[in-house]
Amino acid sequence: MRVLLLLLYLMLALYAGPARALDAATVEKLAFGESDEKVAAVRALTAQGDEQALTLLQALADGKIQTADKRVLIVDSDAGVDAVTGEKISPLPEALDDVVVNNRLRGELDAALAALKLVSHDRTVRLAAAKALSSGADAAILPLVHKALEHEGDPAIKPMLEMIAASIEAVSGDKSVRIAAIRTLGLSSAPNTETLLLGLLGKAPDGSYTEPDEDIRFEAQKSVRAVQGRLAWGERAGLLFAGVSLGSILLLAALGLAITYGLMGVINMAHGEFIMIGAYTTYVVQNFFHSHLAAWFGWYLVCAVPASFVVAALVGIALERGVIRFLYGRPLETLLATWGISLFLIQTVRTVFGAQNVEVENPSWMSGGLEILSNVVLPYSRIVIILFAAFVLFLVWAMIARTRIGLFVRAVTQNRPMASCIGVRTPWVDMLAFGLGTGIAGLAGCALSQIGNVGPELGQSLIVDSFMVVVLGGVGQLAGTVYAGLGLGILNKVLEGWSGAVLAKIAILVFIIFFIQKRPQGLFALKSRVTES
């Protein structure tokens, strides 16, 4: 039995030995040769396509290759390894020379390392290498790409390798191989694939095609149309996502205003400042976690959400009890008073936090994005905000439709005198409703802090949009606010692509003016005894 095991070990050693061995002449050219010889050595090692070649080239890229007489060493700290034999050398020779890596060799090394990483055992390394080579690959690495394809079973990496091989074969090789590669490229949705195919349809200054073969040009035209169609769908998907994202922000900003304006008829010009208060509360919570709970910093937003709601709601209740309750039924005085309060809140924030914008960091789980197509990446921060807006909307609906306080709010909205007659404490309902509306504005500020800087003027840019959403949707109508917010967000992004941001805003404002002229009650009319009488 021992004899059989010994023979097995010997066979494995004989099999694995040649795969790991590096050619001494190639390594010598890499270290001592001229620029062309070094480039040729890099390409030869790349063609070898094993872990030892990868280790040597990575060491060269990291500046860890040194020479002593005719020996080439991979040096790390005070120890070294002979690049050819693998012999460990310690202590190191006193006279060591660095191997010079110029810009040309650096470019070759980068390409070679990306190619060699395709055969790595680590999936993350292979995926990163495939993404790097997707933007452009040299014909010299084609054999290594085919070698990687033979052993690759990962469904995310293998299609990328097929596209890399096709992009190389489309411009080189015989006609049948090129046509097959061009058809494969037609299945891609990457912008750089479109650029490559368009290169086959280019013309020289004299008007002749750079690609003389008409059949290849015909296939390239078909593949270009297919790729452009997928890119167009990707752009539409990205535009729709951007519109829904903007709409969710408008919904959060206008939802609280829809409650206060719909219930009490109060034109609250300080509504934007409650959004600002929520954003600055998030900033304060973030700093607290930085200073005292650094290990839990990734979860600071979980605490910032209720904190921003409570702080904004308490300030709103104080405003309603201290000022607004004395001005019911006097819209002009209410408008002027809340405008003055908005200026006071802005100046207070400037005094406490300074006039400069402050930065609120995203938690690690909100960084990055989801790539659904090569030209469409959905940021996690925007996805979270959309889900958050839907969650807040659900909670508000549940409270209004399924709770006792919601019943009181609906009763006061529909007929305040009658609600008061049957025992509803309307001042108490007004206070709670105004606190709820301003608290939701604080939640909007918390969400907005994750996609931009926070400053004293944050709310000023949203107050007009919030009123437009409320008026368009219908005063006091939750469903109307949802449709108006999402509709205006998508419409705004569509118009921005045609006319720019400024003209898009003007066009939306003109649309709302004409719409209100035709339908003053908005998208959804409020059903009540007061409005029907």
C-alpha positions as CSV (number, residue, x, y, z in Angstrom):
1,M,0.0,0.0,0.0
2,R,2.9,2.4,0.9
3,V,4.5,1.6,-2.5
4,L,1.3,2.5,-4.3
5,L,1.0,5.8,-2.4
6,L,4.6,6.6,-3.2
7,L,4.1,6.0,-6.9
8,L,0.9,8.2,-6.8
9,Y,2.8,11.1,-5.3
10,L,5.6,10.7,-7.8
11,M,3.1,10.8,-10.7
12,L,1.4,13.9,-9.3
13,A,4.7,15.6,-8.9
14,L,5.8,14.8,-12.5
15,Y,2.4,16.0,-13.7
16,A,2.3,19.2,-11.7
17,G,6.0,20.1,-12.0
18,P,6.2,21.3,-15.7
19,A,3.0,23.3,-15.2
20,R,4.6,25.3,-12.4
21,A,8.1,25.7,-13.9
22,L,9.1,29.0,-15.4
23,D,11.4,29.2,-18.4
24,A,14.8,30.6,-17.2
25,A,15.4,32.4,-20.4
26,T,12.1,34.1,-20.3
27,V,12.6,35.2,-16.7
28,E,16.1,36.5,-17.6
29,K,14.7,38.6,-20.5
30,L,12.0,40.0,-18.2
31,A,14.6,41.2,-15.7
32,F,17.7,42.1,-17.9
33,G,16.3,42.5,-21.4
34,E,15.6,45.6,-23.5
35,S,12.1,47.1,-23.6
36,D,11.0,44.9,-26.5
37,E,12.4,41.7,-24.9
38,K,10.6,42.5,-21.6
39,V,7.3,43.0,-23.4
40,A,7.8,39.7,-25.3
41,A,8.6,37.9,-22.0
42,V,5.4,39.3,-20.4
43,R,3.4,38.0,-23.3
44,A,5.1,34.6,-23.1
45,L,4.4,34.3,-19.4
46,T,0.8,35.3,-20.1
47,A,0.5,32.6,-22.7
48,Q,1.7,30.1,-20.0
49,G,-1.4,31.0,-18.0
50,D,-0.7,29.5,-14.6
51,E,-0.5,30.7,-11.0
52,Q,3.3,31.0,-10.9
53,A,3.3,33.3,-14.0
54,L,0.7,35.4,-12.2
55,T,2.8,35.5,-9.1
56,L,5.9,36.7,-10.9
57,L,4.1,39.4,-13.0
58,Q,2.2,40.6,-9.9
59,A,5.5,40.9,-8.1
60,L,7.0,42.9,-11.0
61,A,4.0,45.2,-11.0
62,D,4.4,45.7,-7.2
63,G,8.1,46.5,-7.5
64,K,9.2,43.4,-5.7
65,I,11.5,41.9,-8.5
66,Q,15.2,42.5,-7.9
67,T,18.3,41.0,-9.3
68,A,21.6,39.8,-7.8
69,D,24.2,39.0,-10.5
70,K,22.3,36.7,-12.9
71,R,19.7,35.6,-10.4
72,V,16.1,37.1,-10.4
73,L,14.5,37.3,-7.0
74,I,11.0,38.0,-5.7
75,V,11.8,40.1,-2.6
76,D,9.5,40.6,0.3
77,S,10.8,42.3,3.4
78,D,14.1,40.7,4.4
79,A,13.6,37.4,2.5
80,G,13.5,36.4,-1.2
81,V,12.6,33.6,-3.5
82,D,14.4,32.6,-6.7
83,A,11.9,33.3,-9.5
84,V,13.0,30.3,-11.5
85,T,13.8,27.6,-9.0
86,G,11.6,28.7,-6.1
87,E,14.6,28.4,-3.7
88,K,14.2,30.6,-0.6
89,I,17.1,33.0,-0.1
90,S,17.8,34.4,3.4
91,P,19.6,36.6,4.1
92,L,19.4,38.5,0.9
93,P,22.6,39.4,-1.0
94,E,23.9,42.9,-0.2
95,A,24.0,44.0,-3.9
96,L,20.5,44.1,-5.3
97,D,19.3,46.0,-8.3
98,D,15.7,47.0,-9.1
99,V,14.1,46.0,-12.4
100,V,12.9,49.1,-14.3
101,V,9.3,49.1,-15.4
102,N,8.5,51.9,-17.9
103,N,5.1,53.0,-19.0
104,R,5.0,50.7,-22.0
105,L,5.8,47.7,-19.8
106,R,3.4,48.9,-17.2
107,G,0.6,48.8,-19.7
108,E,1.5,45.3,-20.8
109,L,1.6,44.1,-17.2
110,D,-1.8,45.5,-16.5
111,A,-3.3,43.6,-19.4
112,A,-1.4,40.5,-18.6
113,L,-2.4,40.5,-15.0
114,A,-6.1,40.9,-15.9
115,A,-5.8,38.0,-18.4
116,L,-4.0,35.7,-15.9
117,K,-6.5,36.4,-13.2
118,L,-9.1,34.7,-15.5
119,V,-7.7,31.4,-14.4
120,S,-7.6,32.2,-10.7
121,H,-9.3,29.9,-8.2
122,D,-11.0,32.9,-6.5
123,R,-14.3,33.8,-8.2
124,T,-14.1,37.4,-7.1
125,V,-10.7,37.8,-8.8
126,R,-12.0,36.1,-12.0
127,L,-15.1,38.3,-12.1
128,A,-13.0,41.5,-11.6
129,A,-10.6,40.4,-14.4
130,A,-13.4,39.7,-16.8
131,K,-15.0,43.1,-16.1
132,A,-11.6,44.8,-16.7
133,L,-11.0,43.0,-20.0
134,S,-14.6,43.7,-21.2
135,S,-13.6,47.3,-22.0
136,G,-10.9,46.1,-24.4
137,A,-8.6,43.1,-24.8
138,D,-5.5,42.4,-26.9
139,A,-5.5,39.6,-29.5
140,A,-2.5,38.0,-27.7
141,I,-4.6,36.9,-24.7
142,L,-7.1,35.0,-26.9
143,P,-5.7,31.6,-26.2
144,L,-5.8,32.3,-22.4
145,V,-9.4,33.5,-22.8
146,H,-10.3,30.2,-24.5
147,K,-8.5,28.3,-21.8
148,A,-10.5,30.1,-19.1
149,L,-13.7,29.4,-21.0
150,E,-13.0,25.7,-21.0
151,H,-12.9,25.6,-17.2
152,E,-15.3,28.4,-16.3
153,G,-18.7,27.2,-15.0
154,D,-19.9,30.4,-13.3
155,P,-23.0,31.7,-15.1
156,A,-22.1,35.3,-14.4
157,I,-18.5,35.1,-15.7
158,K,-18.8,32.7,-18.7
159,P,-21.0,35.1,-20.8
160,M,-18.5,37.8,-20.2
161,L,-15.6,35.6,-21.4
162,E,-17.6,34.7,-24.5
163,M,-18.0,38.4,-25.3
164,I,-14.3,39.1,-24.7
165,A,-13.3,36.3,-27.1
166,A,-15.9,37.5,-29.7
167,S,-14.6,41.1,-29.5
168,I,-11.1,39.8,-30.3
169,E,-12.2,37.4,-33.0
170,A,-14.4,40.0,-34.7
171,V,-11.4,42.0,-35.9
172,S,-9.0,39.1,-36.6
173,G,-9.0,35.6,-38.0
174,D,-10.8,34.1,-41.0
175,K,-14.1,35.2,-42.4
176,S,-16.3,32.5,-40.8
177,V,-14.8,33.0,-37.4
178,R,-15.3,36.8,-37.6
179,I,-18.9,36.4,-38.7
180,A,-19.7,34.1,-35.9
181,A,-18.0,36.5,-33.4
182,I,-20.0,39.4,-34.8
183,R,-23.3,37.5,-34.3
184,T,-22.2,36.7,-30.8
185,L,-21.6,40.4,-30.2
186,G,-25.1,41.1,-31.4
187,L,-26.3,39.5,-28.2
188,S,-24.5,42.0,-26.0
189,S,-25.9,45.1,-24.4
190,A,-22.6,46.9,-23.7
191,P,-21.9,50.4,-25.1
192,N,-18.3,49.4,-25.9
193,T,-19.6,46.5,-28.1
194,E,-21.6,49.1,-30.1
195,T,-18.4,51.1,-30.6
196,L,-16.5,48.0,-31.7
197,L,-19.1,47.1,-34.3
198,L,-19.4,50.6,-35.6
199,G,-15.7,50.5,-36.2
200,L,-16.3,47.8,-38.7
201,L,-18.7,50.1,-40.6
202,G,-16.4,53.1,-40.7
203,K,-15.1,54.8,-43.8
204,A,-11.7,56.0,-44.8
205,P,-11.1,59.6,-45.9
206,D,-11.4,58.6,-49.5
207,G,-14.9,57.3,-48.9
208,S,-14.1,53.6,-49.0
209,Y,-15.1,51.2,-46.2
210,T,-12.4,50.3,-43.7
211,E,-13.8,46.8,-43.7
212,P,-13.7,45.6,-47.4
213,D,-15.8,42.5,-46.9
214,E,-19.5,43.2,-47.6
215,D,-20.7,40.1,-45.8
216,I,-18.9,41.1,-42.6
217,R,-20.3,44.7,-42.9
218,F,-23.8,43.3,-43.3
219,E,-23.5,41.1,-40.2
220,A,-22.1,44.1,-38.3
221,Q,-25.0,46.3,-39.3
222,K,-27.5,43.7,-38.0
223,S,-25.6,43.3,-34.7
224,V,-25.4,47.1,-34.3
225,R,-29.1,47.4,-34.6
226,A,-29.6,44.6,-32.0
227,V,-27.2,46.2,-29.5
228,Q,-28.7,49.7,-30.0
229,G,-32.1,48.3,-29.4
230,R,-31.0,46.8,-26.0
231,L,-29.2,50.0,-25.1
232,A,-32.4,52.0,-25.8
233,W,-34.4,49.8,-23.6
234,G,-31.7,50.2,-20.9
235,E,-32.0,54.0,-21.2
236,R,-35.7,53.8,-20.9
237,A,-35.4,51.6,-17.8
238,G,-32.9,54.1,-16.3
239,L,-35.2,57.0,-17.1
240,L,-38.2,55.3,-15.5
241,F,-36.2,54.5,-12.4
242,A,-34.9,58.1,-12.1
243,G,-38.5,59.3,-12.5
244,V,-39.8,57.0,-9.8
245,S,-36.9,58.0,-7.6
246,L,-37.7,61.7,-8.0
247,G,-41.4,61.0,-7.6
248,S,-40.8,59.1,-4.3
249,I,-38.9,62.1,-3.0
250,L,-41.7,64.5,-4.0
251,L,-44.2,62.1,-2.4
252,L,-42.3,62.2,0.9
253,A,-42.0,66.0,0.8
254,A,-45.6,66.5,-0.1
255,L,-47.3,63.8,2.0
256,G,-47.1,65.8,5.2
257,L,-48.2,69.0,3.5
258,A,-51.2,67.1,2.0
259,I,-52.3,66.2,5.6
260,T,-52.0,69.7,7.1
261,Y,-53.2,71.6,4.1
262,G,-56.1,69.2,3.5
263,L,-57.2,69.0,7.1
264,M,-56.8,72.6,8.3
265,G,-56.4,74.6,5.1
266,V,-53.1,76.0,6.4
267,I,-50.7,77.3,3.8
268,N,-47.6,76.3,5.7
269,M,-44.7,78.1,4.0
270,A,-42.3,76.7,6.7
271,H,-43.0,73.1,5.5
272,G,-39.6,73.0,3.7
273,E,-37.8,73.9,6.9
274,F,-39.3,70.8,8.6
275,I,-37.7,68.8,5.8
276,M,-34.4,70.6,6.7
277,I,-34.9,69.8,10.4
278,G,-35.2,66.1,9.6
279,A,-32.0,66.2,7.6
280,Y,-30.1,68.0,10.3
281,T,-31.4,65.6,12.9
282,T,-30.0,62.8,10.8
283,Y,-26.7,64.6,10.7
284,V,-26.6,64.9,14.5
285,V,-27.4,61.2,15.0
286,Q,-24.6,60.4,12.5
287,N,-22.1,62.4,14.5
288,F,-23.3,60.8,17.7
289,F,-22.6,57.4,16.3
290,H,-19.3,58.5,15.0
291,S,-18.2,59.7,18.4
292,H,-19.8,57.1,20.8
293,L,-21.0,54.1,18.8
294,A,-18.4,53.8,16.0
295,A,-18.7,50.0,15.9
296,W,-22.4,50.4,15.1
297,F,-22.1,53.2,12.6
298,G,-23.6,51.2,9.8
299,W,-27.0,51.2,11.6
300,Y,-27.1,54.9,12.6
301,L,-29.9,55.4,10.0
302,V,-32.2,53.1,11.9
303,C,-32.0,55.5,14.8
304,A,-32.1,58.6,12.6
305,V,-35.5,57.7,11.1
306,P,-37.6,57.9,14.3
307,A,-35.4,60.7,15.6
308,S,-36.1,62.9,12.6
309,F,-39.8,62.2,12.8
310,V,-40.0,63.0,16.5
311,V,-37.9,66.2,16.4
312,A,-39.8,67.6,13.4
313,A,-43.2,66.6,14.9
314,L,-42.4,68.3,18.2
315,V,-41.3,71.5,16.5
316,G,-44.5,71.3,14.4
317,I,-46.7,70.9,17.4
318,A,-45.0,73.8,19.1
319,L,-45.6,75.9,16.0
320,E,-49.3,74.9,15.8
321,R,-49.9,75.5,19.6
322,G,-47.9,78.7,19.7
323,V,-48.9,80.5,16.4
324,I,-51.1,78.7,13.9
325,R,-54.1,77.9,16.2
326,F,-54.7,81.7,16.5
327,L,-54.8,82.2,12.7
328,Y,-57.3,79.6,11.5
329,G,-59.6,81.0,8.9
330,R,-57.1,83.8,8.1
331,P,-55.1,82.4,5.1
332,L,-53.1,85.6,4.4
333,E,-51.9,86.0,8.0
334,T,-51.1,82.3,8.2
335,L,-49.1,82.5,5.0
336,L,-47.1,85.5,6.2
337,A,-46.6,84.0,9.7
338,T,-45.3,80.7,8.5
339,W,-43.0,82.4,6.0
340,G,-41.5,84.4,8.8
341,I,-41.1,81.2,10.9
342,S,-39.3,79.6,7.9
343,L,-36.8,82.5,7.9
344,F,-36.4,82.1,11.7
345,L,-35.7,78.4,11.4
346,I,-33.2,78.9,8.6
347,Q,-31.3,81.5,10.6
348,T,-31.4,79.3,13.7
349,V,-29.8,76.4,11.8
350,R,-27.2,78.8,10.3
351,T,-26.3,79.9,13.8
352,V,-26.1,76.4,15.3
353,F,-24.5,74.5,12.4
354,G,-23.0,77.2,10.2
355,A,-23.9,78.4,6.7
356,Q,-22.0,75.8,4.9
357,N,-23.5,72.5,3.8
358,V,-22.8,69.5,5.9
359,E,-22.2,65.9,4.7
360,V,-24.2,62.9,5.8
361,E,-22.6,59.6,5.0
362,N,-24.4,56.6,3.5
363,P,-24.2,53.4,5.6
364,S,-22.1,50.8,3.9
365,W,-25.2,48.7,3.0
366,M,-26.5,51.7,1.0
367,S,-23.3,52.2,-1.0
368,G,-22.9,51.0,-4.6
369,G,-25.6,50.0,-6.9
370,L,-27.4,47.2,-8.7
371,E,-26.4,46.6,-12.3
372,I,-29.4,45.4,-14.3
373,L,-27.9,46.2,-17.7
374,S,-24.4,47.3,-18.8
375,N,-25.6,50.9,-19.2
376,V,-28.1,50.9,-16.2
377,V,-26.9,50.9,-12.6
378,L,-29.6,51.5,-9.9
379,P,-28.0,53.1,-6.8
380,Y,-28.8,51.3,-3.6
381,S,-29.5,54.6,-1.9
382,R,-32.2,55.4,-4.4
383,I,-33.7,52.0,-4.1
384,V,-33.9,52.3,-0.4
385,I,-35.6,55.7,-0.6
386,I,-38.2,54.3,-3.0
387,L,-39.0,51.4,-0.6
388,F,-38.9,53.8,2.4
389,A,-41.4,56.1,0.7
390,A,-43.7,53.2,0.0
391,F,-43.4,52.1,3.7
392,V,-44.2,55.5,5.0
393,L,-47.2,55.8,2.6
394,F,-48.5,52.4,3.9
395,L,-48.2,53.5,7.5
396,V,-50.0,56.8,6.8
397,W,-52.7,55.0,5.0
398,A,-53.1,52.5,7.8
399,M,-53.3,55.2,10.4
400,I,-55.8,57.3,8.5
401,A,-58.0,54.3,7.4
402,R,-57.7,51.9,10.3
403,T,-57.2,53.8,13.6
404,R,-59.4,56.0,15.9
405,I,-57.2,59.1,15.4
406,G,-57.5,58.5,11.6
407,L,-61.3,58.4,12.0
408,F,-61.2,61.7,13.8
409,V,-59.0,63.2,11.1
410,R,-61.3,62.2,8.3
411,A,-64.3,63.4,10.2
412,V,-62.8,66.9,10.8
413,T,-61.6,67.0,7.2
414,Q,-65.1,66.3,5.8
415,N,-67.2,68.4,8.3
416,R,-65.5,70.2,11.1
417,P,-68.6,71.6,12.8
418,M,-70.4,68.3,12.8
419,A,-67.4,66.5,14.1
420,S,-67.2,69.0,17.0
421,C,-70.9,68.5,17.7
422,I,-70.5,64.8,18.2
423,G,-67.7,65.2,20.7
424,V,-64.5,65.2,18.6
425,R,-61.9,67.5,20.1
426,T,-61.0,69.4,17.0
427,P,-58.2,71.5,18.5
428,W,-56.5,68.2,19.7
429,V,-57.0,66.7,16.2
430,D,-55.5,69.8,14.6
431,M,-52.5,69.6,16.8
432,L,-51.8,65.9,16.2
433,A,-52.5,66.2,12.5
434,F,-50.1,69.1,12.2
435,G,-47.5,67.2,14.2
436,L,-48.0,64.1,11.9
437,G,-47.6,66.3,8.8
438,T,-44.4,67.9,10.0
439,G,-43.0,64.6,11.3
440,I,-43.5,63.1,7.8
441,A,-41.6,66.1,6.4
442,G,-38.8,65.2,8.9
443,L,-38.7,61.7,7.4
444,A,-38.4,63.3,3.9
445,G,-35.4,65.2,5.2
446,C,-33.8,62.0,6.6
447,A,-34.2,60.4,3.2
448,L,-32.9,63.4,1.2
449,S,-29.8,63.5,3.4
450,Q,-28.7,60.2,1.9
451,I,-28.6,61.5,-1.7
452,G,-27.2,65.0,-1.3
453,N,-25.6,67.5,1.0
454,V,-27.6,69.1,3.8
455,G,-27.7,72.8,4.1
456,P,-29.9,75.6,5.6
457,E,-31.6,76.2,2.2
458,L,-32.5,72.5,1.7
459,G,-36.2,73.0,2.1
460,Q,-36.5,76.1,0.0
461,S,-36.0,74.1,-3.2
462,L,-38.8,71.6,-2.3
463,I,-41.7,73.8,-1.0
464,V,-42.9,74.9,-4.5
465,D,-42.8,71.3,-5.8
466,S,-44.6,70.1,-2.7
467,F,-47.5,72.5,-3.2
468,M,-47.7,71.6,-6.9
469,V,-48.0,67.9,-6.0
470,V,-50.8,68.6,-3.4
471,V,-52.7,70.9,-5.7
472,L,-52.5,68.6,-8.7
473,G,-53.5,65.5,-6.7
474,G,-56.4,67.1,-5.0
475,V,-56.5,68.8,-1.6
476,G,-56.8,66.3,1.2
477,Q,-56.5,63.3,-1.1
478,L,-53.8,60.7,-0.2
479,A,-54.2,58.8,-3.5
480,G,-54.0,62.0,-5.5
481,T,-50.8,62.9,-3.8
482,V,-49.3,59.6,-4.7
483,Y,-50.3,59.8,-8.4
484,A,-49.3,63.4,-8.7
485,G,-45.9,62.9,-7.0
486,L,-44.9,59.9,-9.1
487,G,-46.4,61.4,-12.3
488,L,-44.6,64.7,-11.9
489,G,-41.3,62.9,-11.1
490,I,-41.5,60.7,-14.2
491,L,-42.7,63.6,-16.4
492,N,-39.9,65.8,-15.1
493,K,-37.2,63.3,-16.0
494,V,-38.7,62.7,-19.5
495,L,-38.8,66.4,-20.2
496,E,-35.3,66.9,-18.9
497,G,-34.0,64.5,-21.5
498,W,-35.5,66.6,-24.3
499,S,-35.2,70.2,-23.1
500,G,-33.0,70.4,-20.0
501,A,-33.8,70.8,-16.3
502,V,-34.8,74.5,-16.4
503,L,-37.2,74.2,-19.3
504,A,-38.6,71.0,-17.9
505,K,-39.6,72.8,-14.7
506,I,-41.2,75.6,-16.7
507,A,-43.1,73.2,-18.8
508,I,-44.4,71.3,-15.8
509,L,-45.5,74.6,-14.1
510,V,-47.4,75.7,-17.3
511,F,-49.0,72.2,-17.5
512,I,-50.2,72.5,-13.9
513,I,-51.6,76.0,-14.4
514,F,-53.7,74.8,-17.4
515,F,-54.8,71.7,-15.6
516,I,-56.0,73.6,-12.6
517,Q,-57.9,76.0,-14.9
518,K,-59.8,73.0,-16.3
519,R,-60.1,71.0,-13.1
520,P,-59.7,73.1,-10.0
521,Q,-60.3,70.3,-7.6
522,G,-57.3,68.4,-8.8
523,L,-57.0,64.7,-9.9
524,F,-59.3,63.5,-7.1
525,A,-62.1,65.7,-5.8
526,L,-62.8,65.6,-2.0
527,K,-66.2,64.0,-1.2
528,S,-67.8,65.8,1.7
529,R,-71.1,67.5,2.8
530,V,-69.3,70.8,2.7
531,T,-68.1,70.5,-0.8
532,E,-71.3,69.1,-2.1
533,S,-73.6,71.7,-0.5
